[in-house]
Amino acid sequence: MIAIINGRQPCAELEFEIERLRRLAYDLNDIRRGRHPGGKILEQAPTIEEWRLAARPTACLTGRVSGHPHVREDGIVVTTDLWVIAPAFGYARTLSRFYALGRPGRVLSESRH
């Protein structure tokens, strides 16, 4: 889910995601403490058969970064999942942190000309 912010009006579509993340954090905290879902919860949960682990692409940002707590100055990063991008306000919010947006890079199709 990505919210693209272009103005100062409230972003109502974030309400659903905020609540979903709250429920996830609550469940993760329980699991961390050794409290796993019981029979009642799993009886009501959908069942997935013939399941496998898989990966799917998600939106992120990539570019040169400065002032990052874990990446060297002017290093190239690929961010965690992108949640909000607000170019008009100069920021992006990924799963792990805010980024101040500097100059945008060229679009791939532009770089071929």
Secondary structure as UniProt FT lines:
FT   STRAND          3..4
FT   TURN            12..13
FT   HELIX           14..32
FT   TURN            33..34
FT   HELIX           39..44
FT   STRAND          62..65
FT   TURN            73..74
FT   STRAND          75..78
FT   STRAND          82..86
FT   HELIX           87..89
FT   STRAND          91..94
FT   STRAND          98..100
FT   HELIX           108..111
//
